């Protein structure tokens, strides 16, 4: 592991973990609040702190400067629902049985037999809330046989979550994914990201006198992208801005109607930039509210994404490909974790982690018991956040992404394993295998399968054994 420290922030002894999973809540009520902010389809290279020079993310860049920024943070799948299932349970998606995104009429859902992260925290006295996207069930409005929404999975309060399919996006009121949702902001053109930011701030203000868990799960920057016209125009005037024609469905190029000009720009997309800027503003709003209430030092703030950026509207360079693939562009995410005086900030951490790690980690940091009898595949990262190295240097990471046919973005039925610098991808549709050394070839341009047959064979054997165990329990 290589850890880079910002010299001005280097300090010792600044982490004071709140209890242990093996105990009940601490004797003094120092249980930290948790705010988990999840962007949708935000690629690894979109934030300024990850090298982007077109988008504007000053609040997230500052959070990365004072917090911990990870360079090898993985999503457990290259699409939405499996990531969310792993986050809620601490398990591999393959073990849960959710390995692809759930369609609106799906009979599949996250089983209520699991003890979700919010349920575990509720048992420890936390108030829990979700603002935004759930996507772990089908919907009655689409004739799904079962509908299991967040209120049945441990969330006390639910705001702006979908009750219908979310495809193609609705970012201005009225919202097609939840027709019952009434307008709240003093704007004739209420923008969804603004609305969600406001709901998040109000939840914090309402619940700040007891420990709380807030899951701010954005729908942006999922296509079809659609930003506020004034912000889109601002980014259009920046050098290098991408362009595209409006859709035939919006020939008049109405800026408040779906599919306006430049919504499909391949690089430096002004609609993506406009949406991301409002997400970033929400981070600033949240930090300001925490400071006003005097609870920032007792709040863990996490920002990340659920899978890679969609290559129709963004460029994940230097990573290869994007959403729906097991190349790095599909599964490597931005990740920033911050808690002043408690988490050793001002660092860039290269240690690989995955989103199923956050369940045991947050249990450790809050003194919450892990559920008895529930397999936890994630690793507790509390020591890493303290500034220590994890004992398991050669940890293996696994992916299982079986498809009946290619994803519409190009992803293929496949599995993958990473151990150290080496990564093997196995394509189930053809049996082809690819081997990469990520330290020497981050962009996965040189397939080394022929040059290192022994290494490939070892990884293939480990991947097959893991798949056998999680799929059959044997």
QUIGIVEN-V245020 format. One line per field, one symbol per residue. psi: psi as a letter, one per 40 degrees, with the letter a starting at -180 (. if undefined). burial: b if it has 24 or more other C-alpha atoms within 12 Angstrom, else e. Layout:
BEGIN
psi: ???
burial: ???
END
This chain:
BEGIN
psi: hhhhhhdeehiifehgigaieeiaiidigehiihhhhhihfhidfdideeehedihfddddddddeahhhefhiieieicddddddddeeiiddddeheiihideieiihhedihiddddddeeeihiihhahcffiahdeefhdihhideefehdhhhfiieiieiehheiiihdegdehiidighdghhdddddddddddddddeeeiiihhgggidifhihihihddddddddeihehiiiiiidefdefheeiifahedfhdifhdddddddddddddddddddddddefedefhhhhhaidaiihedeiheheihaaheieideeehiihhhhhhedhgafihhehhiieeddddddddeefhhihhehhheihheddddeeiiidgdfihhiihghidiiieeeiihiiihhhbehhhhhhddeeiihhihddegdefehhfdddgdddddddddddddddddddee.
burial: bebebeeeeeeeeebbbbbbbeebbbeeebbbbbbbbbbbbbbbbbbbbbebebbbbbbbbbbbbbbbbbbbbbbbbbbbbbbbbbbbbbbbbbbbbbbbbbbbbbebbbbbebbbbbbbbbbbbbbbbbbbbbbbbbbeeeeeeebbbbebbbbbbbbbbbbbbbbebbbbbbbbbbeeeeeeeeeebbbbbbbbbbbbbebbbebbebbbbbbbbbbbbbbbbbbbbebbeebbeeeebbbeebeeeeeeeebbbbbbbbbbbbbbbbbbbbbbbbbbbbbbbbbebbeeeebbbbbbbbbbbbbbbbbbbbbbbbbbbbbbbbbbbbbbbbbbbbbbbbbbbbbbbbbbbbbbbbbbbbbbbbbbbbbeeebbbbbbbbbbbbbeebeeeeebbbbbbbbeeeeeeebbbbbbbbbbbbbbbbbeeeeebbbbbbeeebbbeebbbeeeeebbeebbebbbebbeebeeee
END
